[in-house]
Structure formats: C-alpha cells, structure tokens
Amino acid sequence: MQLSVIICCHNPRMDYLARVLKALKAQTLSTDNWELLVVDNTSKDPVSASHDISWHPNARHVREGKLGLTHARLRGIAESSADLLIFVDDDNVLAENYLDVAVQIATDWPCLGAWGGQHFPEFEGGAPVEKWKVNQWTSTFSRDLWSNNYDPRVTPFGAGLCVRRKVAEQYADLVKTHPLRRSLDRKGENLNSAGDIDMAFAACDLGMGLGRFVNLKLDHLIPKGRTNDDYLLRLSEGSGYSQVILDALRGIKTSQPRRIDRIANFLKRLFLEPMERQLAMASEAGRTRAINELQQVRK
C-alpha cells in the first residue's frame, strides 16, 4: 500500500463531497496501491448513508464521535496503514494525477516530511468582483519550493496535504502532550485554523523539510457563503487567534501590544480601505482573545 487518502468531514455539502469522491475515483494511480478513509466527524446525517465508496477495494467509512477537525485527523492517522498520508478536504477536487505525483515526490525527495501543491478556487456563482477575495482562496506559484526551516512561504496548507507517517505520528504525540493544540483547528462553527501548519512543522521537528510543488494541483470548491464579508471577518479573527496559539506552542512569545503600538496600529488602519480596516481589526481581536486565553492557562 503506497498511500492512505484521508477525508475528514463534518456536515459536508453532499454535492461537493460527491465531486471529491468522483475525482478520487478517476485517479491514475491504481486503487490497488492506496486506501481511502472517510472520517465522519459527528455529521448530523451520517456520510456513510449517502455516499457509496464500494467502488474502491480498500475503502471504509469511519465515525469519529469527538467534535473537531483535530480529532478527525488523529482518527484518520490511527486508522490508516500506509507510510504516506494525504489529507483531502471535503471540498477538494484533485487533479487526476495528484496521487501519482505525490508518490513520485515521496520517492524523489526523501528529505521532505510534508508537502502540498497549488490550489485553484472554483467559486459558486462565479468569482467575486473584489480581487482580494479571489486571492484569499488562491494558492498558486510558478516554481517548486522547499526548505528545512519553519518557513511560512514554503509550508503546505491542509488541502491536499501530504505527510509521511512518522511526521503524522510526531504530530499526534504533540497533540497528546499539549491539548491546547486542539484549539488550532475548526470545531463546529468556529474558524480557527493552523493545525495543518502545526502538522507540517512536525516534519521540521524531525529534521526533515517542507515543500510545495507546481505539479500537485487541486480545485478548491468555494460556496457563495465563503465570499461574504461576515464569513471573511470571522475567518480573519480565527486566523489571528490561531497564529498566536501556534506561535506560543512553537516557543514564540506574544504579549499584549504596548500603548504606543496600539496607537500606531490605529493610525495605520486609518489609511486602509473600509473592509481592509475591518479585517485588520478582526485579526487583532483574534490575537487578543488568544493572548487572554494563554494568560489564563499560565496562571
């Protein structure tokens, strides 16, 4: 078995998940060489009742009863068997050669512990007029990137994330050691997000590298609701929160800004467009929430 594909889902949009599975069914890598795990994270309507995966000889549904993406990922790691794991979100449509390319990278780059590729957004109802909203969901680049350091520019995202088993197990051990890591991922309606980065960084913990590769491609299905201002403000708040928590877990201390820094930030925001200003304020609110929580933990 060359790899395990793990789909973590919580109340997925059924038409999107159907497309995700259809793309997996069309992979050029023979199903004899990979397994498929669909981890249903307490969905209201069990995914196993609505999506048939019997077309795959090495596939099964798994029900994870603890709410939260971190719990679902950990269950996927525990249930999988291959040395290479690929995490596919329930709105990721992989290019037909994605698995083949991932296996080739694993062979050609034994020094890498985690890698990913390019993400092309497919917007429901067409792309938004605002370019920054399009950029929010786009992750493209023109050359392969790699590093042995904790470099955000090279760190792969959760969509289509490829990790070696020893990296995934290192991450699982970190979560067990420090439960605060569970707050880095989606849980129900909250939009915290950095668990994928933390998992990728586990590669560096083991002395391995990170990479992003041009030939690894997927389409990211974006429903209308994810381009409205309210959602993006919540996303910005969650990102600000998650960055502070991740920094703290990785030994980077963050404290409340000094009064002079707060004044400087306020003045900078005066020159931003109204929506940019709101996003900056939402991110700062998330950072403040995280700092307050960390202070409570330290008491």
Kinemage of the C-alpha trace (Angstrom):
@kinemage 1
@onewidth
@group {chain A} dominant
@subgroup {mainchain}
@vectorlist {calphas} color= white
{ca met a 1} P 0.000 0.000 0.000
{ca gln a 2} L 1.683 3.204 -1.184
{ca leu a 3} L -0.552 5.792 0.449
{ca ser a 4} L -3.664 6.468 2.501
{ca val a 5} L -6.146 9.168 1.490
{ca ile a 6} L -7.984 10.629 4.483
{ca ile a 7} L -11.116 12.751 4.045
{ca cys a 8} L -12.278 14.468 7.237
{ca cys a 9} L -15.795 15.876 7.076
{ca his a 10} L -18.407 17.447 9.339
{ca asn a 11} L -21.845 18.030 7.814
{ca pro a 12} L -20.337 18.206 4.321
{ca arg a 13} L -22.136 19.651 1.375
{ca met a 14} L -23.270 16.500 -0.390
{ca asp a 15} L -22.761 17.669 -3.967
{ca tyr a 16} L -19.241 18.829 -3.145
{ca leu a 17} L -18.282 15.571 -1.450
{ca ala a 18} L -19.658 13.664 -4.441
{ca arg a 19} L -17.270 15.595 -6.701
{ca val a 20} L -14.378 14.959 -4.320
{ca leu a 21} L -15.025 11.215 -4.464
{ca lys a 22} L -15.541 11.288 -8.231
{ca ala a 23} L -12.101 12.891 -8.653
{ca leu a 24} L -10.564 10.226 -6.441
{ca lys a 25} L -12.264 7.509 -8.475
{ca ala a 26} L -10.631 8.986 -11.597
{ca gln a 27} L -7.074 8.926 -10.203
{ca thr a 28} L -4.408 7.486 -12.468
{ca leu a 29} L -2.881 5.606 -9.533
{ca ser a 30} L -4.477 2.175 -9.301
{ca thr a 31} L -6.792 1.659 -6.327
{ca asp a 32} L -4.714 -1.423 -5.515
{ca asn a 33} L -1.967 0.947 -4.380
{ca trp a 34} L -3.879 3.196 -1.983
{ca glu a 35} L -6.594 3.106 0.646
{ca leu a 36} L -9.442 5.548 1.241
{ca leu a 37} L -10.726 6.570 4.674
{ca val a 38} L -13.749 8.848 5.014
{ca val a 39} L -13.763 10.128 8.594
{ca asp a 40} L -17.224 11.404 9.506
{ca asn a 41} L -16.843 13.857 12.386
{ca thr a 42} L -20.296 13.774 14.041
{ca ser a 43} L -22.214 14.815 10.919
{ca lys a 44} L -25.948 15.200 11.543
{ca asp a 45} L -26.666 12.862 8.640
{ca pro a 46} L -24.100 10.030 8.537
{ca val a 47} L -21.953 10.295 5.429
{ca ser a 48} L -21.880 6.515 5.083
{ca ala a 49} L -25.613 6.554 4.335
{ca ser a 50} L -25.316 8.995 1.448
{ca his a 51} L -22.001 8.254 -0.256
{ca asp a 52} L -21.103 4.832 -1.582
{ca ile a 53} L -17.387 4.091 -1.697
{ca ser a 54} L -17.679 0.406 -2.573
{ca trp a 55} L -16.048 1.180 -5.935
{ca his a 56} L -12.760 1.243 -4.024
{ca pro a 57} L -11.456 -2.159 -2.824
{ca asn a 58} L -9.574 -0.586 0.101
{ca ala a 59} L -12.076 1.966 1.374
{ca arg a 60} L -14.103 2.363 4.514
{ca his a 61} L -16.155 4.870 6.467
{ca val a 62} L -15.037 5.780 9.989
{ca arg a 63} L -17.201 7.628 12.506
{ca glu a 64} L -15.353 9.941 14.939
{ca gly a 65} L -17.545 10.950 17.863
{ca lys a 66} L -15.422 13.796 19.269
{ca leu a 67} L -16.227 17.065 17.514
{ca gly a 68} L -13.309 18.910 15.948
{ca leu a 69} L -11.066 18.630 12.906
{ca thr a 70} L -8.075 17.750 15.076
{ca his a 71} L -9.918 14.726 16.485
{ca ala a 72} L -10.886 13.674 12.952
{ca arg a 73} L -7.310 13.966 11.698
{ca leu a 74} L -5.964 11.996 14.642
{ca arg a 75} L -8.546 9.271 13.986
{ca gly a 76} L -7.512 9.161 10.349
{ca ile a 77} L -3.868 8.806 11.299
{ca ala a 78} L -4.676 5.988 13.724
{ca glu a 79} L -6.887 4.118 11.237
{ca ser a 80} L -4.574 4.429 8.222
{ca ser a 81} L -1.882 1.933 7.282
{ca ala a 82} L 0.379 3.426 4.593
{ca asp a 83} L 3.660 5.288 5.054
{ca leu a 84} L 2.353 8.270 3.079
{ca leu a 85} L -0.840 10.044 4.162
{ca ile a 86} L -2.764 12.564 2.069
{ca phe a 87} L -5.405 14.717 3.736
{ca val a 88} L -8.165 15.723 1.331
{ca asp a 89} L -10.840 18.175 2.469
{ca asp a 90} L -14.481 17.543 1.607
{ca asp a 91} L -14.321 20.375 -0.948
{ca asn a 92} L -11.046 19.439 -2.683
{ca val a 93} L -11.222 18.121 -6.244
{ca leu a 94} L -7.835 16.579 -7.001
{ca ala a 95} L -6.258 16.616 -10.445
{ca glu a 96} L -6.396 13.079 -11.840
{ca asn a 97} L -2.639 12.552 -11.395
{ca tyr a 98} L -2.457 14.007 -7.861
{ca leu a 99} L -1.788 10.705 -6.111
{ca asp a 100} L 0.748 9.589 -8.703
{ca val a 101} L 2.629 12.883 -8.392
{ca ala a 102} L 2.543 12.700 -4.589
{ca val a 103} L 4.088 9.218 -4.653
{ca gln a 104} L 6.786 10.370 -7.070
{ca ile a 105} L 7.667 13.299 -4.804
{ca ala a 106} L 7.891 10.926 -1.839
{ca thr a 107} L 10.421 8.874 -3.802
{ca asp a 108} L 12.411 11.741 -5.306
{ca trp a 109} L 12.536 13.845 -2.134
{ca pro a 110} L 13.270 11.510 0.802
{ca cys a 111} L 14.419 14.536 2.827
{ca leu a 112} L 10.913 16.048 2.867
{ca gly a 113} L 8.388 15.159 5.549
{ca ala a 114} L 5.409 17.231 4.380
{ca trp a 115} L 4.418 18.809 1.083
{ca gly a 116} L 1.499 20.195 -0.878
{ca gly a 117} L 0.637 21.889 -4.131
{ca gln a 118} L -1.362 24.562 -5.902
{ca his a 119} L -4.983 25.382 -5.065
{ca phe a 120} L -7.287 26.849 -7.699
{ca pro a 121} L -10.597 28.209 -6.382
{ca glu a 122} L -13.865 27.367 -8.107
{ca phe a 123} L -16.428 29.904 -6.928
{ca glu a 124} L -20.091 29.026 -6.804
{ca gly a 125} L -21.932 31.528 -8.991
{ca gly a 126} L -18.699 32.922 -10.434
{ca ala a 127} L -15.691 34.680 -8.971
{ca pro a 128} L -16.328 37.716 -6.750
{ca val a 129} L -15.641 41.151 -8.203
{ca glu a 130} L -13.179 42.035 -5.455
{ca lys a 131} L -9.737 40.736 -6.425
{ca trp a 132} L -8.656 40.376 -2.800
{ca lys a 133} L -11.476 37.904 -2.210
{ca val a 134} L -10.241 35.794 -5.115
{ca asn a 135} L -6.690 35.967 -3.747
{ca gln a 136} L -7.964 34.876 -0.331
{ca trp a 137} L -8.760 31.442 -1.765
{ca thr a 138} L -5.943 31.131 -4.321
{ca ser a 139} L -2.581 29.462 -3.737
{ca thr a 140} L -0.518 29.353 -6.910
{ca phe a 141} L 3.194 29.635 -7.670
{ca ser a 142} L 5.488 29.225 -10.666
{ca arg a 143} L 8.288 27.018 -9.310
{ca asp a 144} L 8.787 24.249 -6.776
{ca leu a 145} L 9.595 25.450 -3.265
{ca trp a 146} L 11.280 23.649 -0.385
{ca ser a 147} L 13.002 24.418 2.893
{ca asn a 148} L 14.357 22.728 6.022
{ca asn a 149} L 13.146 25.602 8.206
{ca tyr a 150} L 9.810 26.663 9.682
{ca asp a 151} L 9.200 28.890 6.657
{ca pro a 152} L 5.572 30.050 6.118
{ca arg a 153} L 6.274 30.701 2.426
{ca val a 154} L 7.070 27.032 1.866
{ca thr a 155} L 4.685 25.471 4.380
{ca pro a 156} L 1.892 23.466 2.679
{ca phe a 157} L -1.738 24.006 3.634
{ca gly a 158} L -4.214 21.380 4.819
{ca ala a 159} L -5.944 20.952 1.455
{ca gly a 160} L -4.195 18.025 -0.213
{ca leu a 161} L -1.521 17.926 2.500
{ca cys a 162} L 0.923 15.027 2.075
{ca val a 163} L 2.814 13.817 5.153
{ca arg a 164} L 4.958 10.821 5.907
{ca arg a 165} L 3.639 8.557 8.637
{ca lys a 166} L 6.427 9.373 11.076
{ca val a 167} L 5.571 13.065 10.735
{ca ala a 168} L 1.870 12.413 11.307
{ca glu a 169} L 2.686 10.303 14.358
{ca gln a 170} L 5.008 13.016 15.677
{ca tyr a 171} L 2.136 15.487 15.342
{ca ala a 172} L -0.254 13.094 17.107
{ca asp a 173} L 2.200 12.790 20.001
{ca leu a 174} L 2.458 16.589 20.216
{ca val a 175} L -1.325 16.912 20.478
{ca lys a 176} L -1.430 14.335 23.260
{ca thr a 177} L 1.348 16.161 25.108
{ca his a 178} L -0.238 19.607 24.743
{ca pro a 179} L -4.048 19.526 24.357
{ca leu a 180} L -4.064 23.273 23.541
{ca arg a 181} L -3.134 22.196 20.026
{ca arg a 182} L -6.715 21.005 19.571
{ca ser a 183} L -7.824 24.654 19.540
{ca leu a 184} L -5.900 25.262 16.310
{ca asp a 185} L -8.487 23.660 14.032
{ca arg a 186} L -12.117 24.006 13.056
{ca lys a 187} L -14.600 22.850 15.649
{ca gly a 188} L -18.246 23.154 14.733
{ca glu a 189} L -18.793 26.726 13.540
{ca asn a 190} L -15.523 28.290 14.739
{ca leu a 191} L -12.933 29.156 12.089
{ca asn a 192} L -9.668 28.586 13.925
{ca ser a 193} L -7.062 27.289 11.500
{ca ala a 194} L -3.430 26.349 11.995
{ca gly a 195} L -3.497 22.656 12.841
{ca asp a 196} L -2.369 21.845 9.310
{ca ile a 197} L 0.637 24.153 9.678
{ca asp a 198} L 1.456 22.615 13.053
{ca met a 199} L 1.360 19.155 11.466
{ca ala a 200} L 3.628 20.274 8.630
{ca phe a 201} L 6.050 21.851 11.113
{ca ala a 202} L 6.307 18.440 12.800
{ca ala a 203} L 8.435 17.481 9.786
{ca cys a 204} L 10.998 20.106 10.803
{ca asp a 205} L 10.851 18.795 14.377
{ca leu a 206} L 12.200 15.531 12.956
{ca gly a 207} L 14.916 17.230 10.912
{ca met a 208} L 13.004 16.878 7.648
{ca gly a 209} L 11.916 19.522 5.163
{ca leu a 210} L 8.761 21.072 3.740
{ca gly a 211} L 7.793 21.561 0.113
{ca arg a 212} L 5.218 22.912 -2.320
{ca phe a 213} L 5.156 21.556 -5.855
{ca val a 214} L 3.778 23.050 -9.057
{ca asn a 215} L 2.572 19.719 -10.462
{ca leu a 216} L 0.381 18.926 -7.452
{ca lys a 217} L -2.922 20.587 -8.318
{ca leu a 218} L -6.430 20.657 -6.929
{ca asp a 219} L -9.589 22.718 -7.324
{ca his a 220} L -10.999 24.175 -4.116
{ca leu a 221} L -14.791 24.441 -4.227
{ca ile a 222} L -15.908 27.730 -2.659
{ca pro a 223} L -19.623 28.174 -1.862
{ca lys a 224} L -21.174 31.636 -2.007
{ca gly a 225} L -21.230 31.955 1.767
{ca arg a 226} L -17.448 31.899 1.987
{ca thr a 227} L -17.034 35.084 -0.013
{ca asn a 228} L -19.373 37.274 2.026
{ca asp a 229} L -17.881 39.868 4.335
{ca asp a 230} L -19.197 38.351 7.556
{ca tyr a 231} L -17.570 34.978 6.882
{ca leu a 232} L -14.250 36.543 5.909
{ca leu a 233} L -14.234 38.670 9.061
{ca arg a 234} L -14.802 35.550 11.161
{ca leu a 235} L -12.053 33.804 9.210
{ca ser a 236} L -9.674 36.696 9.869
{ca glu a 237} L -10.477 36.603 13.585
{ca gly a 238} L -9.880 32.849 13.682
{ca ser a 239} L -6.599 33.198 11.800
{ca gly a 240} L -5.352 35.886 14.176
{ca tyr a 241} L -6.242 33.695 17.143
{ca ser a 242} L -4.634 30.588 15.667
{ca gln a 243} L -1.370 32.332 14.783
{ca val a 244} L -0.818 33.449 18.381
{ca ile a 245} L -1.609 29.982 19.752
{ca leu a 246} L 0.683 28.328 17.183
{ca asp a 247} L 3.493 30.770 17.990
{ca ala a 248} L 3.110 30.049 21.705
{ca leu a 249} L 3.211 26.300 21.130
{ca arg a 250} L 6.296 26.751 18.982
{ca gly a 251} L 8.112 28.835 21.612
{ca ile a 252} L 7.412 32.303 20.202
{ca lys a 253} L 6.092 34.540 22.967
{ca thr a 254} L 3.336 37.005 22.105
{ca ser a 255} L 2.143 39.673 24.519
{ca gln a 256} L -0.478 42.401 24.502
{ca pro a 257} L 0.733 45.327 22.361
{ca arg a 258} L 2.086 48.360 24.169
{ca arg a 259} L 0.005 51.515 24.209
{ca ile a 260} L 2.278 53.166 21.641
{ca asp a 261} L 1.913 50.133 19.352
{ca arg a 262} L -1.872 50.239 19.672
{ca ile a 263} L -1.829 53.910 18.673
{ca ala a 264} L 0.468 53.167 15.712
{ca asn a 265} L -1.792 50.347 14.531
{ca phe a 266} L -4.834 52.589 14.848
{ca leu a 267} L -3.191 55.283 12.722
{ca lys a 268} L -2.148 52.730 10.085
{ca arg a 269} L -5.715 51.441 9.825
{ca leu a 270} L -6.952 54.951 9.049
{ca phe a 271} L -5.275 54.685 5.640
{ca leu a 272} L -6.851 51.334 4.779
{ca glu a 273} L -9.970 50.732 2.742
{ca pro a 274} L -13.038 50.169 4.977
{ca met a 275} L -13.101 46.384 4.511
{ca glu a 276} L -9.341 46.067 4.930
{ca arg a 277} L -9.676 48.007 8.173
{ca gln a 278} L -12.375 45.667 9.434
{ca leu a 279} L -10.279 42.619 8.549
{ca ala a 280} L -7.270 44.040 10.386
{ca met a 281} L -9.415 44.756 13.430
{ca ala a 282} L -10.900 41.245 13.327
{ca ser a 283} L -7.429 39.712 13.192
{ca glu a 284} L -6.322 41.858 16.121
{ca ala a 285} L -9.411 40.802 18.080
{ca gly a 286} L -8.463 37.170 17.478
{ca arg a 287} L -4.919 37.801 18.647
{ca thr a 288} L -6.192 39.488 21.796
{ca arg a 289} L -8.538 36.567 22.503
{ca ala a 290} L -5.651 34.128 22.188
{ca ile a 291} L -3.331 36.164 24.412
{ca asn a 292} L -6.007 36.365 27.102
{ca glu a 293} L -6.552 32.593 26.944
{ca leu a 294} L -2.820 31.927 27.194
{ca gln a 295} L -2.563 34.172 30.222
{ca gln a 296} L -5.318 32.160 31.894
{ca val a 297} L -3.529 28.892 31.088
{ca arg a 298} L -0.288 30.181 32.621
{ca lys a 299} L -1.964 31.186 35.896
